[in-house]
Amino acid sequence: MPELPEAQTIASDLDRALAGARVKSTELLYRPTLAGPLALSDLDGSAFEGASRRGKCVILAFGGGLRLLASLRMTGQFVFGHSPVGAASPGGAGAGGAGEAEPRAGSRGKRVWPPHVRAALVLEGFSGPDGEDSLMFRDIRKFGRLFVCRASEEEFLLPASAKGPDVTAIAPGEFYRRLASSKAPVKTLLMDQAAMAGLGNIYATEILFEAGISPFRPASSIAREESDIILKAAGEILGEAVRMRGSTISNYQAPLGPGSYQQRHRAYGKAGRPCPRCGRTLEKVRSSGRTTVYCPNCQR
């Protein structure tokens, strides 16, 4: 799942690239992707006003007080593309009902939307790096969700991944209080989006390795000094990851190109390799469907 650095990179790319663009038409190709309350076609004719991030959620603002909230989940991503010849009129395929509604190439050989595109905005006043005219929401696993709403409804419709306070904005005292009030393992709490938004498995693993804290320790056992160390590690790691456009592993890709922070990973995905700090073999434990990699020597 894209985490805070990846969501921030996506929002920054879109904010820069779509300046001056207007929605010409829309297509909904997989109906369950749109979770409401408004139709995707309600964006037709609206001007793009900017993009931002809340937690792991990407928010696109349009004229008339409209918002497009994107919960990327496992494999959701925004990419630029070319609208196919014969693309549907405003509202597009899949305006009603449920299930798949992807157009297929016909006997005349018309181009279709690329594989795994679930929704698309055909734009005017915009030309992508390779002359693209569309912003596509691509989602291999189909777990991602889009919400079209009015600005006044945004706060109520934010997905769970954006509900908690942003981990980059929590004051040291408040961060410590949140740790002290929970008996959950510290890594579990760091990934609890209601407690603090933005972290997932990648960056929680890296932050705790950098801080030298065992991911299995109860959060309430973390002393104030240790809490400050964790928060400092979070700020440094997330800041560097944003500057490097996030971690491109598996299928993550931002609109204007991949990230490179995966080259800086010291623990995530490194099970069985020597610890870069002490040389002992990094171990892997699977719990609650998540894989945790840590050093049993450095992270006591």
C-alpha positions as CSV (number, residue, x, y, z in Angstrom):
1,M,0.0,0.0,0.0
2,P,1.3,3.5,-0.8
3,E,2.2,5.2,2.5
4,L,2.7,8.9,3.4
5,P,5.7,9.5,1.2
6,E,4.1,7.9,-1.8
7,A,0.8,9.7,-1.3
8,Q,2.6,13.0,-0.9
9,T,4.6,12.4,-4.1
10,I,1.4,11.7,-6.0
11,A,-0.3,14.8,-4.7
12,S,2.7,17.0,-5.4
13,D,2.9,15.6,-9.0
14,L,-0.7,16.2,-9.7
15,D,-0.7,19.7,-8.1
16,R,2.1,20.7,-10.5
17,A,1.1,18.8,-13.6
18,L,-2.6,19.6,-13.7
19,A,-2.4,23.3,-13.1
20,G,-4.8,25.0,-15.6
21,A,-6.6,21.8,-16.6
22,R,-10.3,21.3,-16.8
23,V,-12.3,18.1,-16.9
24,K,-13.7,17.5,-20.3
25,S,-15.4,14.2,-19.6
26,T,-15.2,11.2,-17.2
27,E,-15.4,7.5,-17.5
28,L,-16.1,5.0,-14.7
29,L,-14.9,1.6,-15.9
30,Y,-15.3,-0.4,-12.7
31,R,-18.4,0.6,-10.8
32,P,-17.4,-0.5,-7.3
33,T,-14.4,1.9,-7.4
34,L,-16.7,4.9,-7.0
35,A,-18.0,4.9,-3.4
36,G,-20.1,8.1,-3.7
37,P,-21.9,10.2,-2.8
38,L,-21.8,12.1,-6.1
39,A,-21.3,10.6,-9.6
40,L,-17.9,10.8,-11.3
41,S,-19.6,12.7,-14.1
42,D,-20.4,15.6,-11.6
43,L,-16.8,16.6,-12.2
44,D,-17.4,17.2,-15.9
45,G,-16.6,20.8,-16.9
46,S,-14.9,21.6,-13.6
47,A,-11.5,23.2,-13.3
48,F,-8.7,21.6,-11.4
49,E,-7.7,23.7,-8.4
50,G,-5.0,21.7,-6.6
51,A,-4.1,18.4,-4.9
52,S,-3.1,17.6,-1.3
53,R,-2.7,14.7,1.1
54,R,-4.3,13.6,4.3
55,G,-2.6,10.6,5.8
56,K,-2.5,8.1,2.9
57,C,-5.4,9.7,1.1
58,V,-4.9,11.9,-2.0
59,I,-7.4,14.8,-2.4
60,L,-8.1,16.6,-5.7
61,A,-9.9,19.9,-5.5
62,F,-12.1,21.2,-8.4
63,G,-14.1,24.3,-9.1
64,G,-17.6,24.6,-7.6
65,G,-16.4,23.2,-4.3
66,L,-16.0,19.7,-5.6
67,R,-13.5,17.2,-4.2
68,L,-12.2,13.8,-5.5
69,L,-10.9,11.7,-2.5
70,A,-8.7,8.8,-3.5
71,S,-8.2,5.9,-1.1
72,L,-5.3,4.1,-2.9
73,R,-5.3,1.0,-0.6
74,M,-3.1,-1.8,-2.0
75,T,-2.5,-1.0,-5.6
76,G,-4.3,2.2,-6.5
77,Q,-2.3,4.8,-8.5
78,F,-2.9,7.8,-10.7
79,V,-1.1,7.8,-14.1
80,F,-1.4,9.9,-17.2
81,G,-2.6,8.3,-20.5
82,H,-4.2,8.9,-23.8
83,S,-8.0,8.7,-24.1
84,P,-9.0,5.9,-26.5
85,V,-10.7,6.6,-29.8
86,G,-14.4,6.3,-29.3
87,A,-14.2,6.8,-25.6
88,A,-17.7,7.1,-24.0
89,S,-19.4,10.4,-23.6
90,P,-19.4,12.3,-20.2
91,G,-20.3,9.9,-17.4
92,G,-18.8,7.1,-19.5
93,A,-19.2,3.4,-19.2
94,G,-20.4,2.1,-15.9
95,A,-22.7,5.0,-15.0
96,G,-25.0,2.6,-13.2
97,G,-25.3,-0.9,-11.8
98,A,-22.4,-2.9,-10.4
99,G,-19.3,-4.7,-11.5
100,E,-16.9,-4.6,-14.4
101,A,-17.7,-2.3,-17.3
102,E,-14.4,-2.1,-19.2
103,P,-14.7,-1.4,-23.0
104,R,-13.0,-3.9,-25.2
105,A,-11.5,-3.5,-28.7
106,G,-14.1,-4.0,-31.4
107,S,-13.9,-5.2,-35.0
108,R,-12.8,-1.8,-36.1
109,G,-9.7,-2.0,-33.9
110,K,-10.5,1.1,-31.7
111,R,-8.1,1.7,-28.9
112,V,-9.3,1.0,-25.4
113,W,-8.2,2.1,-22.0
114,P,-5.1,0.3,-20.7
115,P,-5.5,-2.7,-18.5
116,H,-6.6,-2.2,-14.8
117,V,-7.9,1.4,-15.4
118,R,-10.9,1.7,-13.2
119,A,-11.8,5.4,-13.8
120,A,-10.5,8.2,-15.9
121,L,-10.8,12.0,-16.3
122,V,-10.3,13.2,-19.9
123,L,-8.8,16.7,-19.6
124,E,-8.5,19.9,-21.7
125,G,-5.9,22.5,-21.1
126,F,-3.5,19.7,-20.2
127,S,-0.8,17.8,-22.0
128,G,1.3,15.2,-20.2
129,P,5.0,14.4,-20.6
130,D,4.2,12.3,-23.7
131,G,1.2,14.3,-24.9
132,E,-1.3,12.4,-22.7
133,D,-4.7,14.0,-22.3
134,S,-6.2,11.9,-19.4
135,L,-5.7,11.2,-15.7
136,M,-6.4,7.5,-15.1
137,F,-7.0,5.7,-11.8
138,R,-5.4,2.3,-12.2
139,D,-5.9,-0.4,-9.6
140,I,-4.8,-4.0,-10.2
141,R,-6.3,-5.4,-7.0
142,K,-9.5,-3.4,-7.3
143,F,-9.5,-2.4,-3.6
144,G,-9.0,1.3,-4.2
145,R,-12.0,3.7,-3.8
146,L,-12.8,7.1,-5.1
147,F,-15.3,9.5,-3.5
148,V,-16.7,12.5,-5.3
149,C,-18.2,15.0,-2.8
150,R,-18.6,18.6,-1.9
151,A,-16.0,20.4,0.2
152,S,-18.4,20.5,3.1
153,E,-18.7,16.7,3.1
154,E,-14.9,16.0,2.8
155,E,-14.3,15.6,6.5
156,F,-17.1,13.0,6.9
157,L,-16.0,10.9,3.9
158,L,-12.3,10.7,4.5
159,P,-11.2,7.0,4.5
160,A,-9.8,5.4,7.6
161,S,-6.3,6.0,6.3
162,A,-6.8,9.7,6.8
163,K,-8.8,9.9,10.0
164,G,-6.0,10.2,12.6
165,P,-3.6,13.1,13.1
166,D,-0.8,13.2,10.6
167,V,2.3,11.5,12.0
168,T,4.4,14.4,10.7
169,A,2.3,16.9,12.6
170,I,2.1,15.3,16.1
171,A,3.9,17.2,18.9
172,P,6.4,15.2,20.9
173,G,4.2,15.3,24.1
174,E,1.1,14.2,22.3
175,F,3.0,11.4,20.5
176,Y,4.3,10.1,23.9
177,R,0.8,10.3,25.4
178,R,-0.6,8.2,22.5
179,L,2.1,5.6,23.1
180,A,1.7,5.6,26.8
181,S,-2.1,5.0,26.5
182,S,-1.8,1.8,24.4
183,K,-0.8,-1.7,25.3
184,A,-0.5,-2.7,21.7
185,P,2.9,-3.5,20.2
186,V,4.6,-0.2,19.3
187,K,4.7,-1.1,15.6
188,T,1.0,-2.0,15.6
189,L,0.2,1.4,17.1
190,L,2.4,3.2,14.6
191,M,0.3,1.6,11.8
192,D,-3.0,2.3,13.5
193,Q,-4.4,5.1,11.2
194,A,-6.9,6.2,13.9
195,A,-4.0,6.8,16.3
196,M,-1.7,8.5,13.7
197,A,-2.2,8.6,10.0
198,G,0.4,7.9,7.3
199,L,2.5,4.9,8.3
200,G,2.4,1.4,7.0
201,N,4.6,-1.6,7.1
202,I,7.5,-0.2,5.2
203,Y,8.1,3.0,7.1
204,A,7.1,1.7,10.6
205,T,9.8,-1.0,10.0
206,E,12.4,1.5,9.0
207,I,11.6,4.0,11.8
208,L,11.8,1.4,14.6
209,F,15.0,0.0,13.2
210,E,16.6,3.4,13.1
211,A,15.3,4.1,16.6
212,G,16.7,0.8,17.9
213,I,13.3,-0.1,19.4
214,S,11.8,-3.6,19.2
215,P,8.6,-3.6,17.2
216,F,7.1,-6.1,19.7
217,R,7.4,-3.9,22.8
218,P,4.1,-2.7,24.3
219,A,3.7,1.0,23.3
220,S,3.1,1.8,26.9
221,S,6.6,0.6,27.9
222,I,8.2,3.2,25.7
223,A,9.9,5.9,27.9
224,R,9.6,9.6,27.0
225,E,13.2,9.7,25.8
226,E,12.6,6.7,23.5
227,S,9.4,8.2,22.3
228,D,11.3,11.3,21.2
229,I,13.9,9.1,19.4
230,I,11.1,7.3,17.5
231,L,9.5,10.6,16.5
232,K,12.8,12.1,15.4
233,A,13.5,9.0,13.3
234,A,10.1,9.3,11.7
235,G,10.6,12.9,10.7
236,E,14.0,12.2,9.2
237,I,13.0,9.0,7.3
238,L,9.7,10.4,6.0
239,G,11.3,13.6,5.0
240,E,14.0,11.9,3.0
241,A,11.5,9.4,1.5
242,V,9.4,12.3,0.3
243,R,12.5,14.0,-1.3
244,M,13.2,10.7,-3.0
245,R,9.6,10.3,-4.3
246,G,8.8,7.3,-2.0
247,S,9.7,3.7,-2.3
248,T,9.0,2.0,-5.7
249,I,8.5,-1.6,-4.9
250,S,6.0,-4.0,-6.5
251,N,3.7,-1.7,-8.6
252,Y,3.8,1.7,-7.0
253,Q,4.4,4.5,-9.4
254,A,3.7,8.3,-9.1
255,P,2.3,10.2,-12.1
256,L,5.7,11.8,-13.0
257,G,7.9,8.8,-12.3
258,P,9.0,6.2,-9.8
259,G,10.7,6.8,-6.4
260,S,14.0,5.6,-5.2
261,Y,13.9,5.5,-1.4
262,Q,13.8,1.7,-1.6
263,Q,17.6,2.0,-2.1
264,R,17.8,3.4,1.4
265,H,15.8,0.6,3.1
266,R,17.9,-0.9,6.0
267,A,15.5,-3.5,7.4
268,Y,12.3,-3.7,5.3
269,G,12.6,-6.6,2.9
270,K,16.0,-7.5,4.2
271,A,15.3,-10.6,6.2
272,G,18.2,-13.1,6.2
273,R,20.7,-10.4,5.5
274,P,23.3,-9.0,7.9
275,C,22.1,-6.1,10.0
276,P,23.8,-2.9,8.6
277,R,24.4,-1.8,12.2
278,C,25.8,-4.9,14.0
279,G,26.1,-7.6,11.4
280,R,23.7,-10.1,13.0
281,T,21.2,-11.7,10.7
282,L,17.9,-9.8,10.4
283,E,15.0,-11.9,11.4
284,K,11.4,-12.0,10.0
285,V,8.2,-12.7,12.0
286,R,4.8,-12.8,10.5
287,S,1.9,-11.7,12.7
288,S,-1.7,-10.6,11.8
289,G,-0.9,-10.9,8.1
290,R,2.1,-8.6,8.3
291,T,5.7,-9.4,8.0
292,T,8.0,-7.7,10.5
293,V,11.8,-7.6,9.9
294,Y,14.0,-6.6,12.7
295,C,17.4,-7.1,14.4
296,P,17.1,-9.1,17.6
297,N,20.4,-7.6,18.7
298,C,19.9,-3.9,18.0
299,Q,16.2,-3.7,18.6
300,R,15.9,-5.2,22.1
